[in-house]
Amino acid sequence: MDRNLIQHKELAESGRWQELPFAQQMANIGSEVFRAGKWKMKGKTDRCLSASDRALELLDFTVECKERSSQGRRELLRLREILCDYFYGENQFHSSPEILNKYFDPFSLKASRQRSDY
């Protein structure tokens, strides 16, 4: 797999990602992180890396949102560092699927509520 390939090309080109509420963006990123963690625990490296690549790509789209404050951008970049360390590095931050899922759970809950409000 070409790691430089944009996997969410339609989202990147259409600008639809920037139109999503922040909680929905984070919930989608969390879904990919959940998948990546599941595959990592099962020893399925290729699938783990594919899901983590997708998560990082979506996270990068979120970081690029123009209305994001510098503080919010900083937190997202810190999250990126933690994900890279866990999925590609030596896990010096001692992350786990449980810790990562716990971080994303509130976003998933809020996104679910937002979708039901439509």
Biopython code that builds the backbone (N, CA, C, O; Angstrom):
import numpy as np
from Bio.PDB.StructureBuilder import StructureBuilder

atoms = [
    (1, "MET", "N", (0.842, -1.181, 0.000)),
    (1, "MET", "CA", (0.000, 0.000, 0.000)),
    (1, "MET", "C", (0.885, 1.241, 0.000)),
    (1, "MET", "O", (1.880, 1.292, 0.723)),
    (2, "ASP", "N", (0.538, 2.222, -0.787)),
    (2, "ASP", "CA", (1.250, 3.481, -0.855)),
    (2, "ASP", "C", (0.787, 4.372, 0.291)),
    (2, "ASP", "O", (-0.348, 4.849, 0.283)),
    (3, "ARG", "N", (1.646, 4.600, 1.268)),
    (3, "ARG", "CA", (1.282, 5.370, 2.450)),
    (3, "ARG", "C", (1.021, 6.840, 2.136)),
    (3, "ARG", "O", (0.433, 7.546, 2.955)),
    (4, "ASN", "N", (1.449, 7.316, 0.960)),
    (4, "ASN", "CA", (1.223, 8.705, 0.586)),
    (4, "ASN", "C", (-0.104, 8.903, -0.140)),
    (4, "ASN", "O", (-0.473, 10.035, -0.455)),
    (5, "LEU", "N", (-0.808, 7.840, -0.402)),
    (5, "LEU", "CA", (-2.075, 7.893, -1.117)),
    (5, "LEU", "C", (-3.158, 8.469, -0.207)),
    (5, "LEU", "O", (-3.304, 8.049, 0.941)),
    (6, "ILE", "N", (-3.912, 9.432, -0.728)),
    (6, "ILE", "CA", (-5.040, 9.984, 0.027)),
    (6, "ILE", "C", (-6.160, 8.959, -0.008)),
    (6, "ILE", "O", (-6.633, 8.588, -1.083)),
    (7, "GLN", "N", (-6.585, 8.500, 1.159)),
    (7, "GLN", "CA", (-7.597, 7.462, 1.237)),
    (7, "GLN", "C", (-9.007, 8.028, 1.266)),
    (7, "GLN", "O", (-9.958, 7.349, 0.879)),
    (8, "HIS", "N", (-9.143, 9.238, 1.712)),
    (8, "HIS", "CA", (-10.450, 9.887, 1.782)),
    (8, "HIS", "C", (-10.465, 11.037, 0.771)),
    (8, "HIS", "O", (-10.713, 12.191, 1.121)),
    (9, "LYS", "N", (-10.195, 10.695, -0.477)),
    (9, "LYS", "CA", (-10.033, 11.703, -1.523)),
    (9, "LYS", "C", (-11.269, 12.594, -1.671)),
    (9, "LYS", "O", (-11.149, 13.812, -1.801)),
    (10, "GLU", "N", (-12.436, 11.991, -1.653)),
    (10, "GLU", "CA", (-13.668, 12.769, -1.815)),
    (10, "GLU", "C", (-13.831, 13.790, -0.685)),
    (10, "GLU", "O", (-14.228, 14.931, -0.923)),
    (11, "LEU", "N", (-13.522, 13.373, 0.539)),
    (11, "LEU", "CA", (-13.615, 14.305, 1.669)),
    (11, "LEU", "C", (-12.603, 15.433, 1.525)),
    (11, "LEU", "O", (-12.889, 16.586, 1.847)),
    (12, "ALA", "N", (-11.424, 15.087, 1.039)),
    (12, "ALA", "CA", (-10.368, 16.084, 0.898)),
    (12, "ALA", "C", (-10.717, 17.119, -0.158)),
    (12, "ALA", "O", (-10.484, 18.312, 0.035)),
    (13, "GLU", "N", (-11.273, 16.669, -1.269)),
    (13, "GLU", "CA", (-11.544, 17.567, -2.388)),
    (13, "GLU", "C", (-12.851, 18.340, -2.248)),
    (13, "GLU", "O", (-12.952, 19.475, -2.712)),
    (14, "SER", "N", (-13.833, 17.744, -1.622)),
    (14, "SER", "CA", (-15.156, 18.375, -1.574)),
    (14, "SER", "C", (-15.302, 19.416, -0.469)),
    (14, "SER", "O", (-16.176, 20.280, -0.537)),
    (15, "GLY", "N", (-14.462, 19.336, 0.532)),
    (15, "GLY", "CA", (-14.603, 20.233, 1.677)),
    (15, "GLY", "C", (-15.673, 19.787, 2.659)),
    (15, "GLY", "O", (-15.966, 20.486, 3.629)),
    (16, "ARG", "N", (-16.264, 18.607, 2.403)),
    (16, "ARG", "CA", (-17.326, 18.103, 3.291)),
    (16, "ARG", "C", (-16.815, 17.890, 4.714)),
    (16, "ARG", "O", (-17.555, 18.094, 5.677)),
    (17, "TRP", "N", (-15.573, 17.488, 4.848)),
    (17, "TRP", "CA", (-15.034, 17.212, 6.188)),
    (17, "TRP", "C", (-15.095, 18.466, 7.056)),
    (17, "TRP", "O", (-15.484, 18.398, 8.222)),
    (18, "GLN", "N", (-14.711, 19.611, 6.489)),
    (18, "GLN", "CA", (-14.711, 20.860, 7.253)),
    (18, "GLN", "C", (-16.113, 21.288, 7.649)),
    (18, "GLN", "O", (-16.275, 22.061, 8.594)),
    (19, "GLU", "N", (-17.128, 20.802, 6.948)),
    (19, "GLU", "CA", (-18.511, 21.153, 7.269)),
    (19, "GLU", "C", (-19.076, 20.339, 8.430)),
    (19, "GLU", "O", (-20.070, 20.735, 9.038)),
    (20, "LEU", "N", (-18.455, 19.217, 8.738)),
    (20, "LEU", "CA", (-18.931, 18.385, 9.846)),
    (20, "LEU", "C", (-18.650, 19.057, 11.181)),
    (20, "LEU", "O", (-17.623, 19.719, 11.329)),
    (21, "PRO", "N", (-19.535, 18.903, 12.148)),
    (21, "PRO", "CA", (-19.236, 19.385, 13.497)),
    (21, "PRO", "C", (-17.992, 18.672, 14.044)),
    (21, "PRO", "O", (-17.716, 17.522, 13.702)),
    (22, "PHE", "N", (-17.266, 19.369, 14.885)),
    (22, "PHE", "CA", (-16.020, 18.837, 15.444)),
    (22, "PHE", "C", (-16.223, 17.473, 16.092)),
    (22, "PHE", "O", (-15.398, 16.579, 15.901)),
    (23, "ALA", "N", (-17.293, 17.292, 16.847)),
    (23, "ALA", "CA", (-17.536, 16.006, 17.521)),
    (23, "ALA", "C", (-17.673, 14.873, 16.508)),
    (23, "ALA", "O", (-17.203, 13.762, 16.752)),
    (24, "GLN", "N", (-18.309, 15.148, 15.382)),
    (24, "GLN", "CA", (-18.458, 14.112, 14.359)),
    (24, "GLN", "C", (-17.116, 13.802, 13.688)),
    (24, "GLN", "O", (-16.829, 12.648, 13.367)),
    (25, "GLN", "N", (-16.309, 14.828, 13.482)),
    (25, "GLN", "CA", (-14.968, 14.584, 12.949)),
    (25, "GLN", "C", (-14.191, 13.670, 13.902)),
    (25, "GLN", "O", (-13.599, 12.675, 13.485)),
    (26, "MET", "N", (-14.207, 14.025, 15.179)),
    (26, "MET", "CA", (-13.451, 13.244, 16.165)),
    (26, "MET", "C", (-14.018, 11.837, 16.324)),
    (26, "MET", "O", (-13.260, 10.889, 16.528)),
    (27, "ALA", "N", (-15.330, 11.687, 16.235)),
    (27, "ALA", "CA", (-15.939, 10.354, 16.331)),
    (27, "ALA", "C", (-15.500, 9.481, 15.160)),
    (27, "ALA", "O", (-15.244, 8.289, 15.337)),
    (28, "ASN", "N", (-15.411, 10.062, 13.972)),
    (28, "ASN", "CA", (-14.945, 9.310, 12.811)),
    (28, "ASN", "C", (-13.478, 8.915, 12.961)),
    (28, "ASN", "O", (-13.092, 7.797, 12.619)),
    (29, "ILE", "N", (-12.679, 9.820, 13.466)),
    (29, "ILE", "CA", (-11.276, 9.498, 13.732)),
    (29, "ILE", "C", (-11.211, 8.381, 14.761)),
    (29, "ILE", "O", (-10.440, 7.433, 14.614)),
    (30, "GLY", "N", (-12.026, 8.498, 15.805)),
    (30, "GLY", "CA", (-12.068, 7.482, 16.858)),
    (30, "GLY", "C", (-12.458, 6.112, 16.326)),
    (30, "GLY", "O", (-11.947, 5.097, 16.800)),
    (31, "SER", "N", (-13.350, 6.070, 15.357)),
    (31, "SER", "CA", (-13.745, 4.781, 14.759)),
    (31, "SER", "C", (-12.552, 4.105, 14.098)),
    (31, "SER", "O", (-12.359, 2.896, 14.226)),
    (32, "GLU", "N", (-11.757, 4.896, 13.391)),
    (32, "GLU", "CA", (-10.567, 4.331, 12.749)),
    (32, "GLU", "C", (-9.529, 3.905, 13.790)),
    (32, "GLU", "O", (-8.871, 2.877, 13.630)),
    (33, "VAL", "N", (-9.386, 4.691, 14.846)),
    (33, "VAL", "CA", (-8.452, 4.336, 15.919)),
    (33, "VAL", "C", (-8.913, 3.042, 16.589)),
    (33, "VAL", "O", (-8.095, 2.175, 16.895)),
    (34, "PHE", "N", (-10.223, 2.909, 16.816)),
    (34, "PHE", "CA", (-10.764, 1.678, 17.393)),
    (34, "PHE", "C", (-10.421, 0.486, 16.503)),
    (34, "PHE", "O", (-9.956, -0.545, 16.991)),
    (35, "ARG", "N", (-10.653, 0.630, 15.190)),
    (35, "ARG", "CA", (-10.330, -0.457, 14.255)),
    (35, "ARG", "C", (-8.847, -0.793, 14.296)),
    (35, "ARG", "O", (-8.466, -1.963, 14.346)),
    (36, "ALA", "N", (-8.023, 0.229, 14.275)),
    (36, "ALA", "CA", (-6.577, 0.012, 14.289)),
    (36, "ALA", "C", (-6.148, -0.715, 15.569)),
    (36, "ALA", "O", (-5.334, -1.637, 15.522)),
    (37, "GLY", "N", (-6.701, -0.295, 16.708)),
    (37, "GLY", "CA", (-6.366, -0.952, 17.975)),
    (37, "GLY", "C", (-6.809, -2.400, 18.001)),
    (37, "GLY", "O", (-6.100, -3.268, 18.510)),
    (38, "LYS", "N", (-7.978, -2.656, 17.452)),
    (38, "LYS", "CA", (-8.495, -4.029, 17.392)),
    (38, "LYS", "C", (-7.557, -4.902, 16.558)),
    (38, "LYS", "O", (-7.207, -6.011, 16.962)),
    (39, "TRP", "N", (-7.151, -4.390, 15.387)),
    (39, "TRP", "CA", (-6.265, -5.171, 14.528)),
    (39, "TRP", "C", (-4.878, -5.330, 15.147)),
    (39, "TRP", "O", (-4.239, -6.369, 14.979)),
    (40, "LYS", "N", (-4.421, -4.326, 15.848)),
    (40, "LYS", "CA", (-3.108, -4.418, 16.508)),
    (40, "LYS", "C", (-3.131, -5.529, 17.553)),
    (40, "LYS", "O", (-2.198, -6.328, 17.638)),
    (41, "MET", "N", (-4.194, -5.576, 18.345)),
    (41, "MET", "CA", (-4.310, -6.601, 19.382)),
    (41, "MET", "C", (-4.394, -8.010, 18.780)),
    (41, "MET", "O", (-3.973, -8.982, 19.408)),
    (42, "LYS", "N", (-4.938, -8.114, 17.564)),
    (42, "LYS", "CA", (-5.048, -9.413, 16.895)),
    (42, "LYS", "C", (-3.804, -9.763, 16.091)),
    (42, "LYS", "O", (-3.732, -10.834, 15.487)),
    (43, "GLY", "N", (-2.820, -8.859, 16.082)),
    (43, "GLY", "CA", (-1.585, -9.117, 15.354)),
    (43, "GLY", "C", (-1.705, -8.971, 13.844)),
    (43, "GLY", "O", (-0.861, -9.476, 13.104)),
    (44, "LYS", "N", (-2.743, -8.289, 13.383)),
    (44, "LYS", "CA", (-2.965, -8.078, 11.944)),
    (44, "LYS", "C", (-2.339, -6.722, 11.553)),
    (44, "LYS", "O", (-3.035, -5.714, 11.432)),
    (45, "THR", "N", (-1.033, -6.728, 11.364)),
    (45, "THR", "CA", (-0.268, -5.495, 11.168)),
    (45, "THR", "C", (-0.732, -4.686, 9.973)),
    (45, "THR", "O", (-0.894, -3.471, 10.080)),
    (46, "ASP", "N", (-0.952, -5.337, 8.830)),
    (46, "ASP", "CA", (-1.365, -4.586, 7.633)),
    (46, "ASP", "C", (-2.696, -3.868, 7.851)),
    (46, "ASP", "O", (-2.847, -2.701, 7.491)),
    (47, "ARG", "N", (-3.647, -4.569, 8.437)),
    (47, "ARG", "CA", (-4.953, -3.946, 8.690)),
    (47, "ARG", "C", (-4.845, -2.843, 9.727)),
    (47, "ARG", "O", (-5.500, -1.807, 9.613)),
    (48, "CYS", "N", (-4.020, -3.067, 10.737)),
    (48, "CYS", "CA", (-3.799, -2.054, 11.770)),
    (48, "CYS", "C", (-3.229, -0.781, 11.150)),
    (48, "CYS", "O", (-3.702, 0.320, 11.429)),
    (49, "LEU", "N", (-2.218, -0.941, 10.313)),
    (49, "LEU", "CA", (-1.582, 0.227, 9.707)),
    (49, "LEU", "C", (-2.515, 0.940, 8.734)),
    (49, "LEU", "O", (-2.484, 2.167, 8.636)),
    (50, "SER", "N", (-3.340, 0.190, 8.018)),
    (50, "SER", "CA", (-4.310, 0.827, 7.115)),
    (50, "SER", "C", (-5.296, 1.691, 7.894)),
    (50, "SER", "O", (-5.566, 2.831, 7.515)),
    (51, "ALA", "N", (-5.830, 1.146, 8.983)),
    (51, "ALA", "CA", (-6.785, 1.903, 9.801)),
    (51, "ALA", "C", (-6.110, 3.094, 10.474)),
    (51, "ALA", "O", (-6.698, 4.172, 10.551)),
    (52, "SER", "N", (-4.889, 2.915, 10.961)),
    (52, "SER", "CA", (-4.203, 4.035, 11.609)),
    (52, "SER", "C", (-3.833, 5.107, 10.585)),
    (52, "SER", "O", (-3.861, 6.296, 10.902)),
    (53, "ASP", "N", (-3.488, 4.702, 9.361)),
    (53, "ASP", "CA", (-3.246, 5.683, 8.292)),
    (53, "ASP", "C", (-4.501, 6.506, 8.033)),
    (53, "ASP", "O", (-4.431, 7.726, 7.887)),
    (54, "ARG", "N", (-5.652, 5.835, 7.976)),
    (54, "ARG", "CA", (-6.910, 6.549, 7.747)),
    (54, "ARG", "C", (-7.210, 7.503, 8.900)),
    (54, "ARG", "O", (-7.654, 8.630, 8.678)),
    (55, "ALA", "N", (-6.968, 7.054, 10.127)),
    (55, "ALA", "CA", (-7.212, 7.910, 11.290)),
    (55, "ALA", "C", (-6.338, 9.160, 11.236)),
    (55, "ALA", "O", (-6.813, 10.266, 11.493)),
    (56, "LEU", "N", (-5.071, 8.982, 10.903)),
    (56, "LEU", "CA", (-4.169, 10.130, 10.846)),
    (56, "LEU", "C", (-4.541, 11.083, 9.715)),
    (56, "LEU", "O", (-4.417, 12.300, 9.856)),
    (57, "GLU", "N", (-4.991, 10.536, 8.610)),
    (57, "GLU", "CA", (-5.415, 11.384, 7.505)),
    (57, "GLU", "C", (-6.613, 12.250, 7.917)),
    (57, "GLU", "O", (-6.633, 13.453, 7.656)),
    (58, "LEU", "N", (-7.600, 11.636, 8.555)),
    (58, "LEU", "CA", (-8.759, 12.392, 9.026)),
    (58, "LEU", "C", (-8.356, 13.419, 10.083)),
    (58, "LEU", "O", (-8.874, 14.535, 10.105)),
    (59, "LEU", "N", (-7.437, 13.036, 10.946)),
    (59, "LEU", "CA", (-6.950, 13.958, 11.963)),
    (59, "LEU", "C", (-6.256, 15.156, 11.302)),
    (59, "LEU", "O", (-6.423, 16.295, 11.739)),
    (60, "ASP", "N", (-5.486, 14.893, 10.261)),
    (60, "ASP", "CA", (-4.833, 15.985, 9.542)),
    (60, "ASP", "C", (-5.863, 16.926, 8.906)),
    (60, "ASP", "O", (-5.688, 18.145, 8.924)),
    (61, "PHE", "N", (-6.931, 16.360, 8.349)),
    (61, "PHE", "CA", (-8.002, 17.205, 7.796)),
    (61, "PHE", "C", (-8.588, 18.092, 8.895)),
    (61, "PHE", "O", (-8.894, 19.261, 8.659)),
    (62, "THR", "N", (-8.741, 17.532, 10.091)),
    (62, "THR", "CA", (-9.319, 18.270, 11.216)),
    (62, "THR", "C", (-8.378, 19.387, 11.662)),
    (62, "THR", "O", (-8.823, 20.498, 11.951)),
    (63, "VAL", "N", (-7.098, 19.099, 11.717)),
    (63, "VAL", "CA", (-6.104, 20.106, 12.097)),
    (63, "VAL", "C", (-6.131, 21.277, 11.116)),
    (63, "VAL", "O", (-5.940, 22.428, 11.510)),
    (64, "GLU", "N", (-6.368, 20.979, 9.846)),
    (64, "GLU", "CA", (-6.341, 22.001, 8.799)),
    (64, "GLU", "C", (-7.573, 22.912, 8.790)),
    (64, "GLU", "O", (-7.586, 23.908, 8.067)),
    (65, "CYS", "N", (-8.585, 22.601, 9.562)),
    (65, "CYS", "CA", (-9.785, 23.446, 9.587)),
    (65, "CYS", "C", (-9.395, 24.870, 9.986)),
    (65, "CYS", "O", (-8.719, 25.080, 10.993)),
    (66, "LYS", "N", (-9.820, 25.820, 9.203)),
    (66, "LYS", "CA", (-9.386, 27.210, 9.379)),
    (66, "LYS", "C", (-9.850, 27.841, 10.687)),
    (66, "LYS", "O", (-9.141, 28.669, 11.260)),
    (67, "GLU", "N", (-11.024, 27.460, 11.160)),
    (67, "GLU", "CA", (-11.539, 28.116, 12.370)),
    (67, "GLU", "C", (-10.959, 27.542, 13.661)),
    (67, "GLU", "O", (-11.288, 28.019, 14.747)),
    (68, "ARG", "N", (-10.112, 26.540, 13.560)),
    (68, "ARG", "CA", (-9.525, 25.911, 14.741)),
    (68, "ARG", "C", (-8.599, 26.899, 15.452)),
    (68, "ARG", "O", (-7.772, 27.542, 14.806)),
    (69, "SER", "N", (-8.729, 27.022, 16.753)),
    (69, "SER", "CA", (-7.843, 27.894, 17.530)),
    (69, "SER", "C", (-6.456, 27.258, 17.618)),
    (69, "SER", "O", (-6.301, 26.057, 17.396)),
    (70, "SER", "N", (-5.472, 28.056, 17.937)),
    (70, "SER", "CA", (-4.111, 27.511, 18.048)),
    (70, "SER", "C", (-4.032, 26.502, 19.200)),
    (70, "SER", "O", (-3.285, 25.527, 19.120)),
    (71, "GLN", "N", (-4.801, 26.735, 20.267)),
    (71, "GLN", "CA", (-4.811, 25.796, 21.381)),
    (71, "GLN", "C", (-5.447, 24.468, 20.958)),
    (71, "GLN", "O", (-4.935, 23.400, 21.291)),
    (72, "GLY", "N", (-6.549, 24.535, 20.233)),
    (72, "GLY", "CA", (-7.195, 23.326, 19.740)),
    (72, "GLY", "C", (-6.303, 22.575, 18.770)),
    (72, "GLY", "O", (-6.226, 21.347, 18.808)),
    (73, "ARG", "N", (-5.633, 23.311, 17.906)),
    (73, "ARG", "CA", (-4.707, 22.702, 16.953)),
    (73, "ARG", "C", (-3.560, 22.010, 17.701)),
    (73, "ARG", "O", (-3.129, 20.922, 17.319)),
    (74, "ARG", "N", (-3.082, 22.640, 18.749)),
    (74, "ARG", "CA", (-1.991, 22.063, 19.544)),
    (74, "ARG", "C", (-2.414, 20.734, 20.170)),
    (74, "ARG", "O", (-1.645, 19.773, 20.177)),
    (75, "GLU", "N", (-3.639, 20.685, 20.695)),
    (75, "GLU", "CA", (-4.118, 19.437, 21.291)),
    (75, "GLU", "C", (-4.247, 18.340, 20.234)),
    (75, "GLU", "O", (-3.901, 17.186, 20.486)),
    (76, "LEU", "N", (-4.742, 18.700, 19.057)),
    (76, "LEU", "CA", (-4.874, 17.717, 17.987)),
    (76, "LEU", "C", (-3.504, 17.205, 17.534)),
    (76, "LEU", "O", (-3.349, 16.021, 17.234)),
    (77, "LEU", "N", (-2.526, 18.088, 17.487)),
    (77, "LEU", "CA", (-1.175, 17.656, 17.098)),
    (77, "LEU", "C", (-0.553, 16.773, 18.169)),
    (77, "LEU", "O", (0.208, 15.857, 17.859)),
    (78, "ARG", "N", (-0.871, 17.045, 19.413)),
    (78, "ARG", "CA", (-0.404, 16.172, 20.503)),
    (78, "ARG", "C", (-1.052, 14.796, 20.371)),
    (78, "ARG", "O", (-0.385, 13.778, 20.552)),
    (79, "LEU", "N", (-2.344, 14.761, 20.058)),
    (79, "LEU", "CA", (-3.037, 13.494, 19.818)),
    (79, "LEU", "C", (-2.370, 12.747, 18.673)),
    (79, "LEU", "O", (-2.189, 11.532, 18.750)),
    (80, "ARG", "N", (-2.007, 13.450, 17.621)),
    (80, "ARG", "CA", (-1.336, 12.824, 16.479)),
    (80, "ARG", "C", (-0.024, 12.182, 16.917)),
    (80, "ARG", "O", (0.308, 11.072, 16.502)),
    (81, "GLU", "N", (0.711, 12.897, 17.759)),
    (81, "GLU", "CA", (1.977, 12.370, 18.273)),
    (81, "GLU", "C", (1.749, 11.074, 19.067)),
    (81, "GLU", "O", (2.508, 10.114, 18.935)),
    (82, "ILE", "N", (0.712, 11.063, 19.876)),
    (82, "ILE", "CA", (0.401, 9.879, 20.686)),
    (82, "ILE", "C", (-0.006, 8.708, 19.794)),
    (82, "ILE", "O", (0.426, 7.579, 20.024)),
    (83, "LEU", "N", (-0.835, 8.967, 18.775)),
    (83, "LEU", "CA", (-1.251, 7.900, 17.867)),
    (83, "LEU", "C", (-0.060, 7.343, 17.090)),
    (83, "LEU", "O", (0.075, 6.129, 16.934)),
    (84, "CYS", "N", (0.792, 8.225, 16.609)),
    (84, "CYS", "CA", (1.980, 7.764, 15.876)),
    (84, "CYS", "C", (2.887, 6.930, 16.776)),
    (84, "CYS", "O", (3.418, 5.902, 16.356)),
    (85, "ASP", "N", (3.058, 7.377, 18.004)),
    (85, "ASP", "CA", (3.878, 6.630, 18.947)),
    (85, "ASP", "C", (3.297, 5.242, 19.200)),
    (85, "ASP", "O", (4.033, 4.257, 19.249)),
    (86, "TYR", "N", (1.983, 5.165, 19.360)),
    (86, "TYR", "CA", (1.355, 3.874, 19.663)),
    (86, "TYR", "C", (1.366, 2.930, 18.463)),
    (86, "TYR", "O", (1.723, 1.759, 18.597)),
    (87, "PHE", "N", (0.976, 3.434, 17.293)),
    (87, "PHE", "CA", (0.831, 2.549, 16.136)),
    (87, "PHE", "C", (2.122, 2.334, 15.351)),
    (87, "PHE", "O", (2.280, 1.297, 14.707)),
    (88, "TYR", "N", (3.050, 3.297, 15.390)),
    (88, "TYR", "CA", (4.255, 3.183, 14.566)),
    (88, "TYR", "C", (5.544, 3.215, 15.375)),
    (88, "TYR", "O", (6.601, 2.823, 14.879)),
    (89, "GLY", "N", (5.460, 3.679, 16.614)),
    (89, "GLY", "CA", (6.669, 3.873, 17.406)),
    (89, "GLY", "C", (6.842, 2.832, 18.489)),
    (89, "GLY", "O", (6.431, 1.679, 18.350)),
    (90, "GLU", "N", (7.452, 3.263, 19.555)),
    (90, "GLU", "CA", (7.794, 2.361, 20.662)),
    (90, "GLU", "C", (6.804, 2.431, 21.816)),
    (90, "GLU", "O", (7.014, 1.789, 22.845)),
    (91, "ASN", "N", (5.748, 3.186, 21.666)),
    (91, "ASN", "CA", (4.718, 3.367, 22.687)),
    (91, "ASN", "C", (5.315, 3.874, 24.002)),
    (91, "ASN", "O", (5.049, 3.341, 25.079)),
    (92, "GLN", "N", (6.118, 4.904, 23.874)),
    (92, "GLN", "CA", (6.734, 5.474, 25.077)),
    (92, "GLN", "C", (5.727, 6.212, 25.961)),
    (92, "GLN", "O", (6.026, 6.508, 27.118)),
    (93, "PHE", "N", (4.533, 6.514, 25.427)),
    (93, "PHE", "CA", (3.496, 7.153, 26.232)),
    (93, "PHE", "C", (2.593, 6.122, 26.911)),
    (93, "PHE", "O", (1.660, 6.482, 27.628)),
    (94, "HIS", "N", (2.876, 4.845, 26.680)),
    (94, "HIS", "CA", (2.134, 3.735, 27.307)),
    (94, "HIS", "C", (0.637, 3.788, 27.000)),
    (94, "HIS", "O", (-0.200, 3.606, 27.885)),
    (95, "SER", "N", (0.320, 4.037, 25.738)),
    (95, "SER", "CA", (-1.083, 4.050, 25.306)),
    (95, "SER", "C", (-1.589, 2.627, 25.157)),
    (95, "SER", "O", (-0.810, 1.676, 25.102)),
    (96, "SER", "N", (-2.884, 2.498, 25.095)),
    (96, "SER", "CA", (-3.529, 1.201, 24.883)),
    (96, "SER", "C", (-4.838, 1.467, 24.152)),
    (96, "SER", "O", (-5.321, 2.599, 24.145)),
    (97, "PRO", "N", (-5.420, 0.436, 23.536)),
    (97, "PRO", "CA", (-6.723, 0.637, 22.906)),
    (97, "PRO", "C", (-7.762, 1.174, 23.899)),
    (97, "PRO", "O", (-8.590, 2.010, 23.537)),
    (98, "GLU", "N", (-7.721, 0.707, 25.123)),
    (98, "GLU", "CA", (-8.693, 1.155, 26.131)),
    (98, "GLU", "C", (-8.537, 2.646, 26.420)),
    (98, "GLU", "O", (-9.530, 3.368, 26.511)),
    (99, "ILE", "N", (-7.303, 3.106, 26.564)),
    (99, "ILE", "CA", (-7.049, 4.527, 26.841)),
    (99, "ILE", "C", (-7.487, 5.384, 25.660)),
    (99, "ILE", "O", (-8.128, 6.420, 25.838)),
    (100, "LEU", "N", (-7.139, 4.945, 24.460)),
    (100, "LEU", "CA", (-7.488, 5.712, 23.269)),
    (100, "LEU", "C", (-9.003, 5.753, 23.070)),
    (100, "LEU", "O", (-9.564, 6.801, 22.750)),
    (101, "ASN", "N", (-9.658, 4.616, 23.259)),
    (101, "ASN", "CA", (-11.117, 4.583, 23.113)),
    (101, "ASN", "C", (-11.789, 5.470, 24.151)),
    (101, "ASN", "O", (-12.784, 6.132, 23.854)),
    (102, "LYS", "N", (-11.253, 5.484, 25.360)),
    (102, "LYS", "CA", (-11.815, 6.325, 26.420)),
    (102, "LYS", "C", (-11.714, 7.804, 26.042)),
    (102, "LYS", "O", (-12.600, 8.590, 26.379)),
    (103, "TYR", "N", (-10.654, 8.184, 25.353)),
    (103, "TYR", "CA", (-10.488, 9.559, 24.899)),
    (103, "TYR", "C", (-11.576, 9.920, 23.874)),
    (103, "TYR", "O", (-12.149, 11.009, 23.924)),
    (104, "PHE", "N", (-11.852, 8.993, 22.947)),
    (104, "PHE", "CA", (-12.783, 9.282, 21.855)),
    (104, "PHE", "C", (-14.254, 9.067, 22.220)),
    (104, "PHE", "O", (-15.129, 9.587, 21.528)),
    (105, "ASP", "N", (-14.549, 8.325, 23.272)),
    (105, "ASP", "CA", (-15.936, 8.015, 23.630)),
    (105, "ASP", "C", (-16.838, 9.239, 23.771)),
    (105, "ASP", "O", (-17.948, 9.217, 23.239)),
    (106, "PRO", "N", (-16.426, 10.303, 24.458)),
    (106, "PRO", "CA", (-17.315, 11.463, 24.581)),
    (106, "PRO", "C", (-17.654, 12.096, 23.225)),
    (106, "PRO", "O", (-18.763, 12.597, 23.036)),
    (107, "PHE", "N", (-16.713, 12.074, 22.293)),
    (107, "PHE", "CA", (-16.986, 12.617, 20.961)),
    (107, "PHE", "C", (-18.026, 11.761, 20.244)),
    (107, "PHE", "O", (-18.914, 12.284, 19.570)),
    (108, "SER", "N", (-17.909, 10.450, 20.392)),
    (108, "SER", "CA", (-18.878, 9.553, 19.762)),
    (108, "SER", "C", (-20.272, 9.777, 20.323)),
    (108, "SER", "O", (-21.251, 9.796, 19.577)),
    (109, "LEU", "N", (-20.362, 9.946, 21.626)),
    (109, "LEU", "CA", (-21.648, 10.194, 22.263)),
    (109, "LEU", "C", (-22.259, 11.512, 21.783)),
    (109, "LEU", "O", (-23.442, 11.569, 21.447)),
    (110, "LYS", "N", (-21.446, 12.569, 21.753)),
    (110, "LYS", "CA", (-21.947, 13.868, 21.303)),
    (110, "LYS", "C", (-22.334, 13.812, 19.824)),
    (110, "LYS", "O", (-23.356, 14.378, 19.436)),
    (111, "ALA", "N", (-21.535, 13.141, 18.999)),
    (111, "ALA", "CA", (-21.852, 13.027, 17.567)),
    (111, "ALA", "C", (-23.153, 12.275, 17.366)),
    (111, "ALA", "O", (-23.952, 12.627, 16.498)),
    (112, "SER", "N", (-23.366, 11.246, 18.163)),
    (112, "SER", "CA", (-24.604, 10.481, 18.077)),
    (112, "SER", "C", (-25.803, 11.364, 18.414)),
    (112, "SER", "O", (-26.840, 11.299, 17.753)),
    (113, "ARG", "N", (-25.651, 12.183, 19.442)),
    (113, "ARG", "CA", (-26.729, 13.105, 19.815)),
    (113, "ARG", "C", (-26.974, 14.140, 18.718)),
    (113, "ARG", "O", (-28.120, 14.484, 18.428)),
    (114, "GLN", "N", (-25.894, 14.633, 18.111)),
    (114, "GLN", "CA", (-26.045, 15.615, 17.045)),
    (114, "GLN", "C", (-26.764, 15.007, 15.849)),
    (114, "GLN", "O", (-27.619, 15.658, 15.248)),
    (115, "ARG", "N", (-26.431, 13.775, 15.496)),
    (115, "ARG", "CA", (-27.082, 13.129, 14.353)),
    (115, "ARG", "C", (-28.562, 12.914, 14.631)),
    (115, "ARG", "O", (-29.388, 13.027, 13.725)),
    (116, "SER", "N", (-28.901, 12.606, 15.878)),
    (116, "SER", "CA", (-30.313, 12.371, 16.194)),
    (116, "SER", "C", (-31.106, 13.673, 16.218)),
    (116, "SER", "O", (-32.332, 13.645, 16.117)),
    (117, "ASP", "N", (-30.433, 14.809, 16.351)),
    (117, "ASP", "CA", (-31.098, 16.111, 16.343)),
    (117, "ASP", "C", (-31.481, 16.564, 14.941)),
    (117, "ASP", "O", (-32.299, 17.472, 14.785)),
    (118, "TYR", "N", (-30.900, 15.944, 13.923)),
    (118, "TYR", "CA", (-31.199, 16.365, 12.532)),
    (118, "TYR", "C", (-32.532, 15.892, 12.084)),
    (118, "TYR", "O", (-32.932, 16.158, 10.950)),
]
sb = StructureBuilder()
sb.init_structure("model")
sb.init_model(0)
sb.init_chain("A")
sb.init_seg("    ")
for serial, (resi, resn, name, xyz) in enumerate(atoms, 1):
    if name == "N":
        sb.init_residue(resn, " ", resi, " ")
    sb.init_atom(name, np.array(xyz, "f"), 0.0, 1.0, " ", f" {name:<3s}", serial, name[0])
structure = sb.get_structure()
